[in-house]
């Protein structure tokens, strides 16, 4: 299988306003690169649903980007709207990825039930919402990383 091209979208008011360093996006890039992913693009937006949706559309349009990972905006805060923005641009949802991340995270903290992250397809690009903390990014990515090559192969038209 050819290399998987990934994009990273950090959703954070504080990072967008340069009040805080984008540690989660950096951790995500580091893990993906160490597993042979090519980082095709990296972007940072505030917690604004229309801005997130527009950026997801842009990143998915950058063919051949296979997976777009978001980090941040998946909780219960009033400005946490990443799942809504993701659902608004997806053609189909892939609920098993988010379910698996929540189930495994629940083994570490009861608060995992409060994560609202989703995963879905826009055209031939998989979008996966990850939490905003570097620790949670590591834990969630660890749970799904080994399934992504098969997912991308299927999206590209490969067999089951």
Secondary structure, 3 states (H helix, E strand, C coil): CCCCEEEEEEECHHHHCCCCCCHHHHHHHHHHHHCCCEEEEEEEECCCHHHHHHHHHHHHHCCCCCEEEEECCCCCCCCCCHHHHHHHHCCEECHHHHHHHHHHHHCCCHHHHHCCCCEEEECCEEEEEECCCHHHHHHHHHHHHHHHHHHHHHHCCCCC
